[in-house]
Amino acid sequence: MACPYARFIENDNENEISTATAKLTINGAVNNDALAEILSLTGYGQTSSVKPELKRLPSSDELVNYSNYLQLNKLLDSQLLISAKHDQNKKAVHDEHLFIIIHQSFELWFKQIIWELDSLREIFANKLIDETHMFVSINRLQRCVQIWHLLCDQISILETMTPLDFMEFRSYLSPASGFQSLQFRLIENKLGLTDKSRVVYNQTSYKNVFPSANEQKDLTGSLEEPTLFMLIERWLERTPGLEDTSFNFVERYKQAVAQYIKFLQTNAESEPNPTAHHAALEDVKKTADTFRSLIDEKFHQQLVARGDRRLNHRAIFGALMIMLYREQPRFQGPYQILSLLMDIDALITKWRYNHLILVQRQIGNKQGTGGSAGYSYLRSTCSDRYKVFIDLFNLASFLIPREFIPKLTSEMKLRLSIASVNETLTKDECEEFEKNSKENDSISTDEVHSIKN
């Protein structure tokens, strides 16, 4: 339907309307007058004298098209089959083309993951991370998760190549090896995998596999810059309410654990069956030891020094608080962050395992082309020692039933109910919030009694 306020100014010759000279008008106004009238009707008044900078349009010989924008000439000419080069009397091995495509696509996706990780490290390097940062961080972590899903599934395409097909060109690949993927090592380093966690490759450092100066520079940079793990740890240390006078989650959690253990012990002691009674008491003891490993800071530090844990004491309590109070608005974003970090760790482990099974099917227990032990080496990389955020997985050991979770104070609820709030709240704010939500700070006798029943 045509706008009733707009019409075209026609040429003198009513039978001919030139599209080149036709002008949009409003109530008879032409050109800038029409624009001014639009602005006045919408309440914007005069236009600003500052004009936005327009991007330079490319000249006719610089026009972008699909091929030159994606550099397809370079990209599609990069599949050089080594079997054709070394045995000119025979045709190139058909499946070598698939082998190259799969590994080149791996490297392209590795490049994208590094791009995302660098942006995430830049975000978490900030001392103040607002809700905008949360949205962007979650979005980019989700992107990394989807990429790793794709990489895991991509291995199944390579499994369509039979061991005999692979054998036709495998001998040409030596001494090349997937271990020589610089980008994969950069991903590990930027995430926060330490040298102590790595399995030694051929009794030497993995860095020796990369002899060029540029490769060494990239490796050194990835080791010297703060890793995502370090930045996440610092971020968790700043979790609101950890040891504040208004709440002090650490102390309240310790008290809640003591109540929970006492409740378990009471139930175990009331067990009439002697065998079940003994087993229940043993379970209570083991549960108490588990919680002690977290609550006792010195014990926790010993585990960190031994390599059994990675997050420091304050950071791990920050992560635990986020998990226990994840329904609070201010913790919903952080909870997603922690979940996505675990997803990435789990998917990398799955990708390693899928690769391990592929290698076993293709070459069995043969030595790798790069000189590694092959299957046995790859199997050692599928352990928990390669999970950067292993502590987040193990937090489930320290969860307690909802009935025992310390109740938030009114002030703490207010702080966690909005994205950002000043540390100091007015008395009126606290009182008004308390009217809407009255809850005791400690576990009531009725609640504990209901659990026992």
C-alpha positions in Angstrom: 0.0 0.0 0.0 1.4 3.4 -1.0 2.1 6.0 1.6 -0.7 8.6 1.3 1.8 11.4 2.2 4.4 10.5 -0.5 4.2 11.1 -4.2 6.5 11.5 -7.1 7.2 14.8 -8.9 6.4 14.1 -12.5 8.1 15.5 -15.5 6.4 18.1 -17.7 5.5 15.2 -20.0 3.0 13.3 -17.9 3.4 10.2 -20.1 7.0 9.8 -19.2 8.3 9.4 -15.7 12.1 9.3 -15.3 13.3 7.1 -12.5 16.6 9.0 -12.4 14.9 12.4 -11.7 11.9 11.2 -9.6 12.0 12.5 -6.1 10.3 11.4 -3.0 8.3 14.2 -1.4 6.2 14.6 1.8 3.3 17.0 1.5 5.0 18.7 -1.3 8.4 19.1 0.3 11.4 18.2 -1.8 14.9 16.8 -1.1 16.3 18.1 2.3 12.9 19.6 3.2 11.3 16.2 3.1 14.0 14.9 5.4 13.6 17.8 7.8 9.9 17.2 7.9 10.4 13.5 8.7 12.7 14.5 11.5 10.3 17.0 12.9 7.5 14.6 12.9 9.5 12.0 14.8 10.7 14.5 17.3 14.4 14.5 16.4 14.5 18.1 15.2 17.5 19.3 13.3 20.0 16.8 12.0 23.5 16.7 13.5 26.2 18.5 11.6 28.5 15.6 12.3 28.1 13.1 9.4 29.1 9.5 9.8 32.2 8.4 7.9 31.2 6.3 4.9 33.3 3.4 3.9 35.0 3.8 0.6 33.3 1.9 -2.1 35.7 -0.3 -4.1 36.5 0.7 -7.6 35.4 -1.5 -10.5 38.7 -3.5 -10.5 38.5 -4.1 -6.7 35.0 -5.6 -6.5 34.7 -8.4 -4.0 33.3 -11.7 -5.2 32.9 -15.1 -3.5 36.1 -16.5 -4.9 38.6 -13.8 -4.2 37.0 -12.9 -0.8 37.6 -16.5 0.4 40.9 -16.9 -1.4 39.6 -20.1 -3.0 42.4 -20.2 -5.5 44.9 -20.7 -2.7 42.6 -22.8 -0.5 41.6 -25.3 -3.2 45.1 -25.6 -4.6 46.5 -26.6 -1.2 45.7 -30.3 -1.5 49.0 -31.7 -2.9 48.9 -35.5 -2.9 52.3 -36.8 -1.9 51.5 -40.2 -3.3 51.3 -38.7 -6.8 54.5 -36.9 -6.4 56.6 -39.9 -5.2 55.1 -42.6 -7.5 54.6 -41.0 -10.9 54.0 -44.4 -12.5 50.8 -44.9 -10.5 47.8 -42.9 -9.9 47.5 -40.9 -6.7 46.0 -42.8 -3.8 42.4 -41.8 -3.8 41.9 -41.6 0.0 44.9 -39.4 0.5 42.8 -36.5 -0.7 40.3 -37.1 2.1 43.1 -37.4 4.6 44.5 -34.0 3.7 41.0 -32.3 3.6 40.2 -33.6 7.1 43.4 -32.4 8.6 43.3 -29.0 6.9 39.8 -28.4 8.1 41.0 -29.4 11.6 43.6 -26.6 11.4 41.1 -24.1 10.1 38.8 -24.7 13.0 41.8 -24.7 15.4 42.5 -21.2 14.1 39.0 -20.1 14.8 39.2 -21.6 18.3 42.4 -19.6 19.0 40.6 -16.5 17.7 37.8 -17.0 20.2 40.2 -17.9 23.1 42.2 -14.8 22.6 39.1 -12.6 22.7 37.9 -14.4 25.9 41.2 -13.9 27.6 41.0 -10.2 26.7 37.5 -10.0 28.3 38.5 -11.9 31.5 41.6 -9.8 31.9 39.3 -6.9 32.9 38.9 -6.4 36.6 35.2 -5.5 36.1 33.1 -7.8 34.0 29.6 -6.6 33.4 26.5 -8.3 31.9 27.6 -7.3 28.4 30.8 -9.2 28.9 28.8 -12.1 30.2 26.7 -12.3 27.1 29.7 -12.1 24.7 31.7 -14.6 26.7 28.8 -17.2 26.8 28.2 -16.7 23.1 31.9 -17.3 22.2 32.3 -20.2 24.6 29.2 -21.8 23.0 30.7 -21.3 19.6 33.9 -23.1 20.8 31.7 -26.0 22.1 29.9 -26.3 18.8 33.2 -26.4 16.9 34.5 -29.2 19.2 31.3 -31.1 18.5 32.0 -30.7 14.8 35.6 -31.8 15.2 34.6 -34.9 17.1 32.1 -35.9 14.4 34.6 -35.1 11.7 36.7 -38.0 12.7 33.9 -40.4 11.8 34.3 -39.2 8.2 38.0 -40.2 8.3 36.9 -43.7 9.6 35.4 -44.3 6.1 39.0 -44.8 5.0 40.0 -48.5 5.5 43.4 -49.5 7.1 44.5 -50.9 3.7 43.6 -47.6 2.0 45.7 -45.7 4.6 48.6 -48.1 4.2 48.9 -47.2 0.5 50.2 -43.8 1.3 51.2 -43.9 5.1 54.8 -44.6 4.4 55.1 -41.3 2.5 54.1 -39.3 5.6 57.1 -40.1 7.8 58.4 -38.2 9.8 55.2 -36.0 9.8 52.9 -36.4 12.7 49.7 -34.9 14.2 51.9 -34.2 17.2 53.5 -31.4 15.1 50.2 -29.4 15.0 51.4 -26.0 16.4 47.9 -24.6 16.7 46.7 -27.5 18.8 49.6 -26.9 21.2 48.7 -23.2 21.3 45.1 -24.1 22.2 46.3 -26.3 25.1 48.6 -23.6 26.3 46.1 -20.7 26.0 43.5 -22.8 27.9 46.0 -23.4 30.7 47.5 -26.9 30.3 50.8 -27.0 32.1 54.0 -28.8 31.3 53.6 -30.9 34.5 50.3 -32.3 33.1 51.8 -33.3 29.8 52.9 -36.8 29.0 56.6 -36.7 27.8 56.8 -37.3 24.1 59.8 -39.4 23.0 61.6 -38.4 26.3 61.8 -34.8 25.2 59.8 -31.6 25.5 57.0 -31.1 22.9 58.6 -27.7 22.2 61.5 -29.4 20.4 59.2 -30.5 17.7 58.9 -26.9 16.5 62.3 -25.8 15.3 61.5 -22.5 13.5 61.9 -19.2 15.2 58.3 -18.1 14.4 56.9 -21.3 16.0 59.0 -20.9 19.1 57.9 -17.3 19.3 54.3 -18.3 19.2 54.8 -21.0 21.8 56.7 -18.7 24.1 53.9 -16.1 23.8 51.2 -18.6 24.6 53.2 -19.7 27.8 54.1 -16.2 29.0 50.6 -14.6 28.6 47.9 -15.2 31.2 46.0 -18.3 30.3 42.2 -18.6 30.3 42.5 -20.8 33.4 44.5 -18.1 35.3 42.0 -15.4 34.3 39.0 -17.5 35.3 40.7 -18.2 38.6 41.1 -14.5 39.3 37.5 -13.9 38.2 36.2 -16.6 40.6 38.2 -15.1 43.5 36.1 -11.9 43.1 32.8 -13.8 43.5 30.5 -11.5 45.6 29.7 -12.8 49.1 32.6 -15.2 49.6 34.0 -13.6 52.7 31.9 -10.4 53.0 30.7 -9.2 56.4 27.2 -9.2 54.9 27.2 -13.0 54.2 30.6 -14.8 54.3 29.7 -17.9 52.3 32.9 -19.8 53.3 32.0 -19.8 57.0 28.3 -20.5 56.4 29.1 -23.4 54.1 31.4 -24.9 56.7 28.6 -24.8 59.3 26.2 -26.3 56.8 28.5 -29.1 56.0 28.9 -29.8 59.8 25.1 -30.0 60.1 24.9 -32.3 57.0 27.5 -34.7 58.3 25.9 -34.8 61.7 22.6 -35.6 60.0 24.2 -38.4 58.1 25.9 -39.8 61.2 22.6 -39.7 63.1 20.9 -41.7 60.4 23.7 -44.2 60.2 23.8 -44.8 64.0 20.0 -45.4 63.9 20.4 -48.3 61.4 19.3 -51.5 63.2 21.1 -53.9 60.8 24.7 -54.4 62.1 26.1 -54.9 58.6 24.3 -51.9 57.2 25.1 -49.9 60.3 28.9 -50.4 59.8 28.7 -49.7 56.1 26.7 -46.5 56.7 29.2 -45.2 59.3 32.1 -45.9 56.9 30.3 -43.9 54.2 29.9 -41.0 56.6 33.6 -41.1 57.4 34.5 -41.1 53.7 32.1 -38.2 53.0 33.5 -36.2 55.9 37.1 -36.8 54.6 35.9 -35.5 51.2 34.5 -32.3 52.6 37.6 -31.9 54.8 39.8 -31.9 51.7 38.0 -28.7 50.6 37.3 -27.0 54.0 40.8 -27.4 55.4 42.8 -24.8 53.4 46.2 -26.4 54.2 44.9 -29.8 53.0 43.7 -28.2 49.8 47.0 -26.5 49.2 48.8 -29.8 49.6 46.5 -31.2 46.9 47.3 -28.3 44.7 51.1 -28.7 45.2 50.7 -32.4 44.4 48.9 -31.6 41.2 45.6 -33.2 42.3 43.9 -29.8 42.2 44.5 -26.6 40.3 42.2 -23.8 41.5 43.3 -22.0 44.6 41.2 -22.2 47.8 39.3 -18.9 47.3 38.6 -19.5 43.6 37.2 -23.0 44.2 34.8 -21.7 46.9 33.8 -19.0 44.4 32.9 -21.7 41.8 31.1 -23.7 44.5 29.0 -20.6 45.5 28.0 -20.0 41.9 26.9 -23.6 41.5 24.9 -23.6 44.8 23.1 -20.3 44.0 23.0 -20.6 40.3 19.3 -19.6 40.2 20.2 -16.1 41.4 20.1 -13.6 38.5 23.6 -12.4 39.0 25.0 -16.0 39.0 23.1 -17.3 36.0 25.7 -16.1 33.5 28.7 -17.2 35.6 27.1 -20.7 36.0 26.8 -21.0 32.2 30.4 -19.9 31.9 31.5 -22.7 34.2 29.3 -25.3 32.5 30.7 -24.3 29.0 34.3 -24.6 30.3 33.5 -28.1 31.4 31.9 -28.8 28.0 35.1 -27.7 26.2 37.3 -29.9 28.4 35.0 -32.9 28.0 34.8 -32.4 24.2 38.6 -32.1 23.8 38.9 -35.4 25.8 36.2 -36.9 23.5 38.1 -35.7 20.5 41.3 -37.2 21.8 39.5 -40.5 22.4 37.9 -40.6 19.0 41.3 -40.0 17.5 42.8 -42.7 19.6 40.2 -45.3 18.4 40.7 -44.2 14.8 44.5 -44.8 15.2 44.0 -48.2 16.7 41.7 -49.2 13.9 44.1 -47.9 11.2 47.5 -49.0 12.5 46.9 -51.1 15.6 50.0 -50.9 17.9 52.4 -49.8 15.2 54.8 -46.9 15.9 53.5 -43.5 14.9 55.0 -41.8 11.8 56.5 -39.1 14.0 58.3 -41.7 16.1 55.9 -41.8 19.0 54.6 -45.0 20.6 51.4 -44.4 18.6 48.3 -45.9 20.3 49.8 -46.2 23.7 51.0 -42.5 23.7 47.6 -41.3 22.6 45.8 -43.3 25.2 47.8 -41.6 27.9 46.5 -38.2 26.8 42.9 -39.2 27.4 43.3 -39.0 31.2 42.0 -36.4 33.6 45.5 -34.8 33.8 44.8 -33.2 30.4 41.5 -31.6 31.7 42.4 -28.0 32.4 39.2 -27.3 34.5 39.1 -30.7 36.2 38.2 -28.9 39.6 34.9 -27.8 38.1 34.0 -31.4 37.4 34.9 -32.4 40.9 32.8 -29.7 42.5 29.9 -32.1 42.5 31.7 -33.9 45.4 31.1 -30.9 47.6 27.4 -30.2 46.8 25.0 -30.5 49.7 21.2 -31.0 49.7 19.1 -27.9 49.1 17.7 -28.0 52.6 21.2 -27.5 54.0 22.4 -24.8 51.7 23.0 -21.6 53.7 20.1 -19.1 53.3 21.1 -15.8 51.7 20.7 -12.7 53.8 18.4 -10.0 52.5 21.3 -7.8 51.6 23.0 -10.7 49.7 19.8 -11.6 47.9 19.5 -8.0 46.7 23.1 -8.0 45.5 22.6 -11.1 43.6 19.2 -10.1 42.2 20.6 -7.5 39.9 23.5 -7.4 37.4 25.5 -4.7 39.2 25.0 -3.1 42.6 27.2 -0.9 44.9 28.9 -2.7 47.7 27.1 -0.5 50.2 23.3 -0.8 50.3 21.1 1.7 52.0 19.0 0.7 55.0 15.8 1.4 53.1 16.8 -0.8 50.2 17.5 -3.8 52.5 14.3 -3.3 54.5 12.2 -3.0 51.4 13.7 -6.1 49.9 13.2 -8.0 53.2 9.5 -7.2 53.0 9.3 -9.2 49.7 11.5 -12.1 50.9 11.7 -13.1 54.5 13.9 -16.1 55.1 16.0 -17.2 58.1 19.7 -17.2 57.7 20.1 -20.7 59.3 18.5 -24.0 58.7 15.3 -24.3 60.7 14.5 -27.3 63.0 11.4 -28.1 61.0 13.4 -28.3 57.8 15.9 -30.8 59.3 13.0 -32.7 60.8 11.4 -33.0 57.4 14.6 -34.4 55.9 14.8 -37.1 58.6 11.3 -38.1 57.9 
